């Protein structure tokens, strides 16, 4: 909603200049008193039914002989003639046209031959008033709202924190009996524990009046007036304070530094106090500062005060920080740290079918289910796993979550319940795979792949012992004591034996599960693909694959071929072949574009199969490459503040999350999905 800014009184200084004119011997005990009034104005939330302009002044003067004299004037200059010398008590009230006393002041002054000028500072705002500010937001975007408001006096005499009740995307700050004066109301809106918006505004309280206003916490709502604060100096000359560096409605580049400044155009640094707020959070009190905004909509507020009474003004600028530049490049949007969401040690992540993020931590042995809220994550539920998990995968069947534990090399199957945001119906099996005729012992499971046409209706866990095997967990239960029964961990029957290909420690599969690539650090490799319902596998060995550290499936050229890239040192080795005739190395791509030692430990592609991403532990970065036939072309590299371990891309392709090796942080990245 548009907020209305009304003029208010910053300060009213009443200067009483007593000029002593001694005209003759008979008048030595008297003098003329000259009274001069000055006023200033500014903008703030003010009562709408009261005039805050001083239209008349009332003076109450008590003479040395305790005589009381009262004077009223509408002029800013007023002369009292023939006042007695000696000690005077002077009280002054500034009133509006309705007779409401807005400000008062008093002083004791000794009028004598050498002390002829008296000054009365009107520094007492009179009475108490009420505040009623309505904050609103889009309730469909904030599921678990909490509004925290800090209401604070400019002179620090009032400082309270309020959490007003919320109803239908709105909350009202209602305060009564607040001493007249100038205040700031700083509101922070949370969705659960995640801040989603914030604002700070100047508020003026007047005796026996209610200051009301409507403030929108929707960051995409444009303010009615933006970027300017009008103050007046001591002689009433207007001074326009203007925010420079960014403009209202401007689209900025996310994660880029912008210098901003309040151009006071005449007010010296000694005469003004400045407070900058970004999305309701304090960032600086300097005249010049800088911001580095994360992607999304933002509100920049500024509160400006002068030394004069009530001199509080505020304004705002709304802007967007967008992910601009290279299409597909991830840009940091936020950092999620260990807290309610358990992050630590080896942390695996994957997206659930409803767009929530699943986080499984080795250190805490928990699974956290989180919603994306603005540039952070909101914890929806936490489930105890009670095992160290090596890999997880949310299968494209929709509601099945598979995990591999390296503490006992077991396979775990969970069902995801989106209504309760929980993992239920755990099935756990370790050690035995039962074909229909005889039991087979496995000692390790290398990876989990999506169900493809080769295991319709189930999913596969590939590789154990000296075999490459697709095994179905359709009938997996907690019992594995009866070979061949439907209650057991059943092999799908599509098994290929390769005794020389033991220990495929590096594997990858396509999103549809029909293409699987294997490689180990000794240079042994293989590829599998589902062709006509049968999983075909071809193996080979190449010295150029020795020292391999990561693998990713590239887009396949036809229905019977497979193509994948292997990271070896600072090069890519491209492997390709027909699953009937065999696979081989078809080329290498050097990627020392920055001269660094990359040491890639994980690779993956975007949802469209256009870009390949590589997590590099050598320089803590993520590299982006365009996949073109049998080659990869470098696009961009983004530095990371953690040593990367694993990553996941949302189904929309907009969000990417990156975990770190033994890190208590997860990086939230946003991707420019617009076409170049």
Helices and strands as residue ranges (DSSP letters): E 6-19, G 25-27, E 30-44, E 56-62, E 68-73, E 77-84, E 86-95, E 101-111, E 118-122, E 124-125, E 128-136, E 145-153, E 159-162, E 170-179, E 181-191, E 194-205, E 210-216, E 228-232, E 238-244, E 251-253, E 257-263, G 269-271, E 272-278, E 281-284, E 288-292, E 296-306, E 312-322, E 330-337, E 347-351, E 357-361, E 366-373, E 376-384, E 389-394, E 400-405, E 410-417, E 422-430, E 432-434, E 439-441, E 447-449, G 453-455, E 460-462, E 467-472, E 490-497, G 499-501, E 506-509, E 515-519, E 522-531, E 534-546, E 548-553, E 561-568, E 571-578, E 582-590, E 600-605, E 611-616, E 621-628, E 631-639, E 644-649, E 655-660, E 665-671
